Amino acid sequence: MTSEPIPGWILFGISAKDSERGLQSGELARSAGVSSDTLRHYEWLGILKEPPRTNAGYRLYSADALSRVLLIRNALAVGFTLDELTSILRVRDSGGTPCRHVAELAHEKVAQLDTQIDQLIQLRDSLKTTVKEWERRLKKTPNGNPAGLLESLPQRKDLKDTRNKKENIMKALPLLFALLTPTLVHGQIAGLCPMHDDSTQHHSDGVNVRGDKAMGFSHEKSTHHFQLLSDGGVIEVSANDTSDKTTLAEIRTHLSHIAQMFTAGDFQLPMFIHDMVPPGVPVMKSKGTAISYVFESTSTGGRVRIATSDQDALNAVHQFLAFQIEDHRTGDTNAVKPPA
């Protein structure tokens, strides 16, 4: 582990004068987004140094305390526990280097998330089967008569646990991938092993496998295309066999969800599929309403039209789409075209 490259007080707009003076408990809590009680709990655990007090009895933290609290919050957000952080930071504060232990814990958390994601995908597939059965049942049920849909749901003793796991996953995924991607490449510590053709092919295969799970249809039955336009771009998916009604419906459902998720600032699916945070995503998330994502049905499947008049957002969209072209190996050009 290494210290923050940019001091926390600079990131949060605290003046150099205030940083030299020190931060009172309330100032530090507001800047770090925690409560004063949380700061005292961190002190009790020993992961935040107890600060000196003013003559009036107020705690006065150094500027380094903000960087430490932000580090703790980020680590907690991706799944590290306070017990783990207490052990790690004690080693670090005593002059040790717990980096390998941190990497081992991160690998374990990735494995746990993979397991939980697989469980959620199984639950989704099971529910899709149930919904299809409901549609058949509703067609046979006269209007105004009960169809007993909820009563026909499969019994799931783990339903509550699965819902809680999903909530934890959704909160953790963005930060987890953002923190792990620079140091973990396809399961290896970056810099220790050169990238070979085998690992590149392994990554491509992984993209296809994870894509099939996340999208709900096979990459072998569909074709992806990505276009960079002067005002945004296009994500398009077509069924290879247009008589395959199931794949057509699944493509349209997936792209409709993608448009809704991206509009809400949710880019977890591409992060899961590509096993990293795709270029452009952080800016696309931050720009929010400056970018529009509109689903359009086509005769062969569907498309998501992306448009923006914000230059920074446009650059991010082009980075995102160019990455998709490369990682999905679609063969599309990166040339920017005028809107159709």
C-alpha contacts under 8 A as a table, 3 or more apart, distances in Angstrom:
res1	aa1	res2	aa2	distance
1	M	97	T	7.19
1	M	98	P	6.92
1	M	99	C	5.03
1	M	102	V	7.53
4	E	7	P	6.27
4	E	8	G	7.67
4	E	67	S	6.79
4	E	71	L	7.96
6	I	10	I	6.98
6	I	11	L	7.06
7	P	10	I	5.55
7	P	11	L	6.68
7	P	63	A	7.86
7	P	64	D	7.23
7	P	67	S	6.17
8	G	11	L	5.06
8	G	12	F	6.27
8	G	63	A	7.46
8	G	64	D	7.35
8	G	66	L	5.57
8	G	67	S	4.57
8	G	70	L	7.42
9	W	12	F	5.30
9	W	13	G	6.18
9	W	14	I	4.91
9	W	15	S	7.33
9	W	16	A	7.97
9	W	19	S	6.82
9	W	63	A	6.22
9	W	66	L	6.62
9	W	67	S	7.43
10	I	13	G	5.19
10	I	14	I	5.83
10	I	15	S	7.30
10	I	16	A	7.98
11	L	14	I	7.75
12	F	31	S	6.65
14	I	18	D	6.55
14	I	19	S	6.75
15	S	18	D	5.23
15	S	19	S	6.22
16	A	19	S	4.94
16	A	20	E	6.19
17	K	20	E	5.21
17	K	21	R	6.22
18	D	21	R	4.93
18	D	22	G	5.97
18	D	23	L	7.02
19	S	22	G	5.09
19	S	23	L	6.79
19	S	62	S	6.91
19	S	63	A	5.12
20	E	62	S	7.52
20	E	63	A	7.27
21	R	62	S	7.97
22	G	60	L	5.55
22	G	61	Y	5.32
22	G	62	S	4.93
22	G	63	A	6.23
23	L	26	G	7.94
23	L	27	E	5.73
23	L	28	L	5.78
23	L	60	L	5.28
23	L	61	Y	4.92
23	L	62	S	6.35
23	L	63	A	6.96
24	Q	27	E	5.28
24	Q	28	L	6.25
24	Q	58	Y	6.82
24	Q	59	R	5.66
24	Q	60	L	4.72
24	Q	61	Y	6.14
25	S	28	L	5.30
25	S	29	A	6.07
25	S	36	S	6.13
25	S	39	L	7.83
25	S	58	Y	7.64
25	S	59	R	5.90
25	S	60	L	6.74
25	S	61	Y	7.13
26	G	29	A	5.05
26	G	30	R	6.10
26	G	35	S	7.87
26	G	36	S	6.34
27	E	30	R	5.29
27	E	31	S	6.15
28	L	31	S	5.17
28	L	32	A	6.06
28	L	61	Y	7.54
28	L	65	A	7.92
28	L	66	L	6.40
29	A	32	A	5.26
29	A	33	G	5.80
29	A	34	V	4.96
29	A	35	S	5.32
29	A	36	S	5.65
29	A	39	L	7.21
30	R	33	G	5.10
30	R	34	V	6.46
30	R	35	S	7.42
31	S	66	L	7.56
32	A	66	L	6.48
32	A	69	V	6.59
32	A	70	L	6.11
34	V	38	T	6.32
34	V	39	L	7.51
35	S	38	T	5.15
35	S	39	L	6.68
36	S	39	L	5.08
36	S	40	R	6.41
37	D	40	R	5.10
37	D	41	H	6.21
38	T	41	H	4.96
38	T	42	Y	6.23
39	L	42	Y	5.10
39	L	43	E	6.29
39	L	48	L	7.58
40	R	43	E	4.97
40	R	44	W	6.19
41	H	44	W	4.96
41	H	45	L	6.28
42	Y	45	L	5.11
42	Y	46	G	6.25
42	Y	47	I	5.54
42	Y	48	L	5.36
43	E	46	G	4.99
43	E	47	I	6.08
43	E	48	L	4.72
43	E	49	K	5.81
43	E	50	E	5.59
44	W	47	I	7.87
45	L	48	L	7.62
45	L	86	T	6.77
46	G	49	K	6.49
46	G	86	T	7.06
46	G	90	R	7.65
47	I	85	L	7.67
47	I	86	T	5.85
47	I	89	L	6.27
47	I	90	R	7.04
48	L	65	A	7.08
48	L	68	R	7.10
48	L	69	V	7.51
49	K	65	A	7.80
51	P	59	R	5.91
51	P	60	L	5.81
51	P	61	Y	5.28
51	P	62	S	7.57
52	P	59	R	5.99
52	P	60	L	5.90
52	P	61	Y	7.28
53	R	56	A	7.59
53	R	57	G	5.27
53	R	58	Y	5.12
53	R	59	R	4.48
53	R	60	L	5.67
54	T	57	G	5.08
54	T	58	Y	5.22
54	T	59	R	6.52
54	T	60	L	6.70
55	N	58	Y	7.50
61	Y	64	D	7.98
61	Y	65	A	6.18
62	S	65	A	5.56
62	S	66	L	7.82
63	A	66	L	5.78
63	A	67	S	7.38
64	D	67	S	5.29
64	D	68	R	6.40
65	A	68	R	5.01
65	A	69	V	6.18
66	L	69	V	5.17
66	L	70	L	6.13
67	S	70	L	5.17
67	S	71	L	6.10
68	R	71	L	5.06
68	R	72	I	6.30
69	V	72	I	5.07
69	V	73	R	6.20
70	L	73	R	5.06
70	L	74	N	6.12
71	L	74	N	5.27
71	L	75	A	6.20
72	I	75	A	5.20
72	I	76	L	6.11
72	I	85	L	7.46
73	R	76	L	5.13
73	R	77	A	6.10
74	N	77	A	5.07
74	N	78	V	6.64
74	N	175	L	7.63
75	A	78	V	5.49
75	A	79	G	6.64
75	A	80	F	5.47
75	A	81	T	7.98
75	A	85	L	7.94
76	L	79	G	5.28
76	L	80	F	4.86
76	L	81	T	6.00
76	L	82	L	7.25
77	A	80	F	7.33
77	A	171	K	7.46
77	A	172	A	5.89
77	A	175	L	6.99
77	A	176	L	7.93
78	V	172	A	4.87
78	V	173	L	7.21
78	V	175	L	5.88
78	V	176	L	4.93
79	G	109	K	6.98
79	G	172	A	6.82
80	F	84	E	6.35
80	F	85	L	6.81
81	T	84	E	5.15
81	T	85	L	6.20
82	L	85	L	4.98
82	L	86	T	5.91
83	D	86	T	5.10
83	D	87	S	6.40
84	E	87	S	5.29
84	E	88	I	6.15
85	L	88	I	4.94
85	L	89	L	5.77
86	T	89	L	5.42
86	T	90	R	6.05
87	S	90	R	5.35
87	S	91	V	6.49
88	I	91	V	5.38
88	I	92	R	6.27
88	I	98	P	6.12
88	I	102	V	7.53
89	L	92	R	4.79
89	L	93	D	5.80
90	R	93	D	5.11
90	R	94	S	6.14
91	V	94	S	5.26
91	V	95	G	6.60
91	V	96	G	5.04
91	V	97	T	6.87
91	V	98	P	6.50
92	R	95	G	5.30
92	R	96	G	4.79
92	R	97	T	5.73
92	R	98	P	6.44
93	D	96	G	7.09
97	T	100	R	7.96
98	P	101	H	5.36
98	P	102	V	6.24
99	C	102	V	5.04
99	C	103	A	6.25
100	R	103	A	5.04
100	R	104	E	6.18
101	H	104	E	5.06
101	H	105	L	6.25
102	V	105	L	5.18
102	V	106	A	6.20
103	A	106	A	4.98
103	A	107	H	6.23
104	E	107	H	5.15
104	E	108	E	6.37
105	L	108	E	5.06
105	L	109	K	6.29
106	A	109	K	5.06
106	A	110	V	6.25
106	A	180	L	7.72
107	H	110	V	5.12
107	H	111	A	6.30
107	H	187	G	7.90
108	E	111	A	5.10
108	E	112	Q	6.21
109	K	112	Q	4.96
109	K	113	L	6.13
110	V	113	L	5.09
110	V	114	D	6.14
111	A	114	D	5.04
111	A	115	T	6.31
112	Q	115	T	5.17
112	Q	116	Q	6.27
113	L	116	Q	4.99
113	L	117	I	5.94
113	L	169	I	6.91
114	D	117	I	5.11
114	D	118	D	6.15
115	T	118	D	5.15
115	T	119	Q	6.32
116	Q	119	Q	5.02
116	Q	120	L	6.27
116	Q	165	K	6.86
116	Q	166	K	7.66
116	Q	169	I	7.78
117	I	120	L	5.05
117	I	121	I	6.14
117	I	166	K	7.95
117	I	169	I	7.85
118	D	121	I	5.07
118	D	122	Q	6.19
119	Q	122	Q	5.12
119	Q	123	L	6.22
119	Q	162	T	7.74
120	L	123	L	4.94
120	L	124	R	6.10
120	L	162	T	7.15
120	L	166	K	7.16
121	I	124	R	4.96
121	I	125	D	6.16
121	I	213	K	6.74
121	I	214	A	7.30
122	Q	125	D	5.15
122	Q	126	S	6.12
123	L	126	S	5.09
123	L	127	L	6.12
124	R	127	L	5.08
124	R	128	K	6.18
125	D	128	K	5.06
125	D	129	T	6.41
125	D	216	G	7.93
126	S	129	T	5.22
126	S	130	T	6.35
127	L	130	T	4.88
127	L	131	V	6.10
128	K	131	V	5.08
128	K	132	K	6.34
129	T	132	K	5.25
129	T	133	E	6.42
130	T	133	E	5.07
130	T	134	W	6.19
130	T	153	L	7.18
131	V	134	W	4.87
131	V	135	E	6.24
132	K	135	E	5.09
132	K	136	R	6.52
133	E	136	R	5.19
133	E	137	R	6.22
134	W	137	R	4.91
134	W	138	L	6.02
134	W	149	L	6.45
135	E	138	L	5.16
135	E	139	K	6.35
136	R	139	K	5.30
136	R	140	K	6.70
137	R	140	K	5.29
137	R	141	T	6.30
137	R	147	A	6.90
138	L	141	T	4.96
138	L	142	P	7.77
138	L	147	A	6.50
139	K	142	P	7.70
141	T	145	N	6.48
141	T	146	P	7.55
141	T	147	A	6.27
142	P	145	N	5.70
148	G	151	E	5.30
148	G	152	S	6.43
149	L	152	S	5.27
149	L	153	L	6.91
150	L	153	L	5.41
156	R	159	L	5.39
157	K	160	K	7.63
158	D	161	D	5.30
158	D	162	T	6.07
159	L	162	T	5.09
159	L	163	R	6.24
160	K	163	R	5.19
160	K	164	N	6.39
161	D	164	N	5.15
161	D	165	K	6.12
162	T	165	K	5.02
162	T	166	K	6.16
163	R	166	K	5.12
163	R	167	E	6.40
164	N	167	E	5.11
164	N	168	N	6.34
165	K	168	N	5.12
165	K	169	I	6.08
166	K	169	I	5.04
166	K	170	M	6.09
167	E	170	M	5.32
167	E	171	K	6.39
168	N	171	K	5.28
168	N	172	A	6.15
169	I	172	A	5.11
169	I	173	L	5.79
170	M	173	L	5.67
170	M	174	P	7.76
170	M	268	Q	7.62
171	K	174	P	7.24
172	A	175	L	5.83
172	A	176	L	5.82
173	L	176	L	5.01
173	L	177	F	6.06
173	L	268	Q	6.78
174	P	177	F	5.56
174	P	178	A	6.13
174	P	267	F	7.94
174	P	268	Q	6.60
174	P	271	M	7.61
174	P	277	V	7.67
175	L	178	A	4.92
175	L	179	L	5.98
176	L	179	L	5.31
176	L	180	L	6.02
177	F	180	L	5.18
177	F	181	T	5.58
177	F	271	M	7.18
177	F	275	D	7.38
177	F	276	M	5.49
177	F	277	V	5.98
178	A	181	T	5.75
178	A	182	P	7.61
178	A	276	M	7.20
178	A	277	V	5.95
179	L	182	P	6.73
179	L	183	T	7.85
180	L	183	T	5.55
180	L	184	L	5.57
181	T	184	L	5.31
181	T	185	V	6.60
181	T	276	M	5.62
181	T	277	V	7.11
182	P	185	V	7.54
182	P	190	A	7.58
183	T	189	I	5.81
183	T	190	A	5.28
184	L	187	G	5.89
184	L	188	Q	5.47
184	L	189	I	4.91
184	L	190	A	5.65
185	V	188	Q	5.21
185	V	189	I	6.27
185	V	190	A	5.71
186	H	199	S	7.55
186	H	203	H	6.76
186	H	275	D	7.93
188	Q	192	L	7.68
188	Q	193	C	7.38
189	I	192	L	5.96
189	I	193	C	7.48
190	A	193	C	6.78
191	G	194	P	6.93
195	M	199	S	6.27
195	M	200	T	7.16
196	H	199	S	5.40
196	H	200	T	6.42
197	D	200	T	5.00
197	D	201	Q	6.13
198	D	201	Q	5.16
198	D	202	H	6.06
199	S	202	H	4.82
199	S	203	H	6.13
200	T	203	H	5.11
200	T	204	S	6.28
201	Q	204	S	4.98
201	Q	205	D	6.11
202	H	205	D	5.13
202	H	206	G	6.13
203	H	206	G	4.94
203	H	207	V	6.21
204	S	207	V	5.08
204	S	208	N	6.47
204	S	327	D	6.98
204	S	328	H	7.37
205	D	208	N	5.17
205	D	209	V	6.25
206	G	209	V	5.06
206	G	210	R	5.96
206	G	273	I	7.91
206	G	274	H	7.88
207	V	210	R	5.33
207	V	211	G	5.72
207	V	273	I	5.47
207	V	274	H	5.49
207	V	275	D	7.70
207	V	327	D	7.77
207	V	328	H	7.47
208	N	211	G	4.95
208	N	212	D	6.10
208	N	219	H	6.58
208	N	273	I	7.80
209	V	212	D	5.29
209	V	213	K	6.50
210	R	213	K	5.11
210	R	214	A	6.09
210	R	272	F	7.14
210	R	273	I	5.00
210	R	274	H	7.81
211	G	214	A	5.14
211	G	215	M	5.73
211	G	216	G	7.99
211	G	219	H	7.51
211	G	273	I	5.15
212	D	215	M	5.41
212	D	216	G	5.67
212	D	217	F	5.44
212	D	218	S	5.10
212	D	219	H	6.27
213	K	216	G	5.53
213	K	217	F	7.46
214	A	269	L	6.70
214	A	272	F	7.96
214	A	273	I	7.06
215	M	250	E	7.91
215	M	251	I	7.71
215	M	254	H	5.90
216	G	250	E	6.58
216	G	254	H	7.47
217	F	221	K	7.51
217	F	222	S	7.94
217	F	247	T	6.32
217	F	250	E	6.35
217	F	251	I	7.13
218	S	221	K	5.35
218	S	222	S	6.65
219	H	222	S	5.13
219	H	223	T	6.83
220	E	223	T	7.77
221	K	239	A	6.04
221	K	240	N	5.45
221	K	241	D	7.22
221	K	247	T	7.37
222	S	237	V	6.67
222	S	238	S	5.50
222	S	239	A	4.43
222	S	240	N	5.06
222	S	247	T	7.88
223	T	237	V	5.56
223	T	238	S	5.27
223	T	239	A	6.48
223	T	240	N	6.59
224	H	235	I	7.54
224	H	236	E	5.81
224	H	237	V	4.57
224	H	238	S	6.66
224	H	328	H	7.82
224	H	330	T	6.58
225	H	235	I	6.23
225	H	236	E	5.14
225	H	237	V	6.32
225	H	325	I	7.43
225	H	330	T	6.26
225	H	332	D	6.63
226	F	233	G	7.35
226	F	234	V	5.58
226	F	235	I	4.89
226	F	236	E	6.20
226	F	321	L	6.21
226	F	322	A	7.86
226	F	324	Q	7.24
226	F	325	I	6.30
226	F	330	T	7.94
226	F	332	D	6.59
227	Q	233	G	5.24
227	Q	234	V	5.01
227	Q	235	I	6.83
227	Q	321	L	7.14
227	Q	332	D	7.34
227	Q	333	T	7.58
227	Q	334	N	7.48
227	Q	336	V	7.65
227	Q	337	K	7.84
228	L	232	G	6.31
228	L	233	G	4.45
228	L	234	V	6.76
228	L	318	H	5.97
228	L	321	L	6.76
228	L	322	A	7.69
228	L	334	N	6.50
228	L	335	A	6.62
228	L	336	V	4.86
228	L	337	K	6.27
229	L	232	G	4.92
229	L	233	G	4.58
229	L	234	V	7.57
229	L	336	V	5.06
229	L	337	K	4.69
229	L	338	P	5.44
229	L	339	P	5.71
230	S	233	G	7.55
230	S	336	V	5.91
230	S	337	K	5.86
230	S	338	P	5.21
230	S	339	P	6.52
231	D	306	I	7.97
231	D	307	A	5.40
231	D	308	T	5.71
231	D	309	S	6.48
231	D	314	L	6.79
231	D	338	P	7.62
231	D	339	P	6.97
232	G	305	R	7.82
232	G	306	I	5.18
232	G	307	A	4.38
232	G	308	T	5.89
232	G	314	L	5.78
232	G	317	V	6.32
232	G	318	H	7.03
233	G	305	R	6.19
233	G	306	I	5.11
233	G	307	A	6.62
233	G	317	V	7.28
233	G	318	H	7.31
233	G	321	L	7.50
234	V	303	R	6.65
234	V	304	V	5.67
234	V	305	R	4.77
234	V	306	I	5.88
235	I	303	R	5.41
235	I	304	V	5.08
235	I	305	R	6.69
235	I	306	I	7.98
235	I	321	L	7.94
236	E	301	G	7.88
236	E	302	G	5.97
236	E	303	R	4.13
236	E	304	V	6.43
237	V	251	I	6.81
237	V	300	T	7.95
237	V	301	G	5.90
237	V	302	G	5.78
237	V	303	R	6.24
238	S	248	L	7.63
238	S	251	I	7.51
238	S	300	T	4.98
238	S	301	G	4.54
238	S	302	G	6.63
239	A	242	T	5.67
239	A	244	D	7.34
239	A	247	T	6.37
239	A	248	L	5.91
239	A	251	I	7.63
239	A	300	T	5.72
239	A	301	G	5.89
241	D	244	D	5.45
242	T	245	K	7.06
242	T	248	L	7.09
242	T	299	S	7.92
242	T	300	T	5.79
244	D	247	T	5.65
244	D	248	L	6.33
245	K	248	L	5.01
245	K	249	A	6.11
246	T	249	A	5.24
246	T	250	E	6.18
247	T	250	E	4.98
247	T	251	I	6.02
248	L	251	I	5.23
248	L	252	R	6.33
248	L	300	T	7.03
248	L	301	G	5.33
249	A	252	R	5.23
249	A	253	T	6.10
249	A	301	G	7.70
250	E	253	T	5.08
250	E	254	H	6.02
251	I	254	H	5.14
251	I	255	L	6.16
251	I	301	G	5.95
251	I	302	G	6.70
252	R	255	L	5.25
252	R	256	S	5.99
252	R	297	S	6.57
252	R	301	G	5.98
252	R	302	G	5.43
253	T	256	S	5.17
253	T	257	H	6.24
254	H	257	H	5.15
254	H	258	I	6.17
255	L	258	I	4.83
255	L	259	A	6.23
255	L	295	F	6.50
255	L	302	G	6.73
255	L	303	R	6.59
255	L	304	V	6.48
256	S	259	A	5.29
256	S	260	Q	6.44
256	S	295	F	5.41
256	S	304	V	7.72
257	H	260	Q	5.05
257	H	261	M	5.98
258	I	261	M	5.06
258	I	262	F	5.95
258	I	304	V	7.85
259	A	262	F	5.35
259	A	263	T	6.06
259	A	293	Y	5.15
259	A	294	V	5.82
259	A	295	F	5.84
259	A	304	V	6.34
260	Q	263	T	5.16
260	Q	264	A	6.33
260	Q	293	Y	7.54
261	M	264	A	5.08
261	M	265	G	6.35
261	M	266	D	4.90
261	M	267	F	6.82
262	F	265	G	4.92
262	F	266	D	5.17
262	F	267	F	6.01
262	F	293	Y	6.86
263	T	266	D	7.35
263	T	288	G	7.09
263	T	289	T	7.44
263	T	291	I	7.78
263	T	292	S	6.75
263	T	293	Y	6.05
264	A	288	G	7.56
265	G	284	M	7.66
265	G	285	K	5.02
265	G	286	S	7.94
265	G	288	G	6.30
266	D	285	K	7.54
267	F	270	P	5.93
267	F	271	M	6.50
267	F	281	V	7.26
267	F	285	K	7.91
268	Q	271	M	5.03
268	Q	272	F	6.06
269	L	272	F	5.09
269	L	273	I	6.07
270	P	273	I	4.99
270	P	274	H	5.95
270	P	277	V	7.68
270	P	278	P	7.24
271	M	274	H	5.46
271	M	275	D	5.58
271	M	276	M	5.13
271	M	277	V	5.09
271	M	278	P	6.56
272	F	275	D	5.06
272	F	276	M	6.97
274	H	277	V	7.58
274	H	278	P	7.36
274	H	327	D	7.65
277	V	281	V	6.80
278	P	281	V	5.87
278	P	320	F	6.21
278	P	323	F	6.89
279	P	282	P	7.67
279	P	316	A	7.30
279	P	319	Q	5.70
279	P	320	F	5.26
279	P	323	F	6.80
280	G	283	V	5.62
280	G	284	M	6.12
280	G	315	N	7.64
280	G	316	A	4.08
280	G	317	V	6.05
280	G	318	H	7.63
280	G	319	Q	5.31
280	G	320	F	4.94
281	V	284	M	4.93
281	V	285	K	6.02
281	V	316	A	6.99
281	V	317	V	7.92
281	V	320	F	6.70
282	P	285	K	5.23
282	P	286	S	6.27
283	V	286	S	4.97
283	V	287	K	6.05
283	V	312	D	7.65
283	V	313	A	6.50
283	V	316	A	6.09
284	M	287	K	5.26
284	M	288	G	6.60
284	M	291	I	7.53
284	M	313	A	6.00
284	M	316	A	6.22
284	M	317	V	6.89
285	K	288	G	5.56
287	K	290	A	5.44
287	K	291	I	6.83
287	K	313	A	6.40
288	G	291	I	6.22
289	T	292	S	6.75
290	A	308	T	6.04
290	A	309	S	7.30
290	A	310	D	6.50
290	A	313	A	7.30
291	I	306	I	6.96
291	I	307	A	5.77
291	I	308	T	4.72
291	I	309	S	7.80
291	I	310	D	7.83
291	I	313	A	7.03
292	S	305	R	7.86
292	S	306	I	5.65
292	S	307	A	5.31
292	S	308	T	6.45
293	Y	304	V	6.28
293	Y	305	R	5.71
293	Y	306	I	4.75
293	Y	307	A	6.82
294	V	304	V	5.40
294	V	305	R	5.16
294	V	306	I	6.63
295	F	302	G	7.25
295	F	303	R	5.84
295	F	304	V	4.48
295	F	305	R	6.39
296	E	302	G	5.69
296	E	303	R	5.29
296	E	304	V	6.15
296	E	305	R	7.36
297	S	301	G	6.24
297	S	302	G	4.27
297	S	303	R	6.41
298	T	301	G	5.07
298	T	302	G	4.71
298	T	303	R	7.10
299	S	302	G	7.58
307	A	314	L	7.93
308	T	311	Q	7.87
308	T	313	A	6.81
308	T	314	L	6.19
309	S	313	A	7.86
309	S	314	L	7.19
310	D	313	A	5.24
310	D	314	L	6.03
311	Q	314	L	4.93
311	Q	315	N	6.20
312	D	315	N	5.20
312	D	316	A	6.32
313	A	316	A	5.05
313	A	317	V	6.17
314	L	317	V	5.07
314	L	318	H	6.24
315	N	318	H	5.18
315	N	319	Q	6.24
316	A	319	Q	5.02
316	A	320	F	6.15
317	V	320	F	5.04
317	V	321	L	6.17
318	H	321	L	5.15
318	H	322	A	5.95
319	Q	322	A	5.22
319	Q	323	F	6.16
320	F	323	F	5.23
320	F	324	Q	6.36
321	L	324	Q	4.94
321	L	325	I	6.30
322	A	325	I	5.15
322	A	326	E	6.40
322	A	334	N	5.97
323	F	326	E	5.14
323	F	327	D	5.98
324	Q	327	D	5.20
324	Q	328	H	5.71
324	Q	329	R	7.88
325	I	328	H	5.50
325	I	329	R	5.65
325	I	330	T	5.37
325	I	331	G	6.69
325	I	332	D	6.13
325	I	333	T	7.92
325	I	334	N	7.92
326	E	329	R	4.98
326	E	330	T	7.00
326	E	331	G	7.69
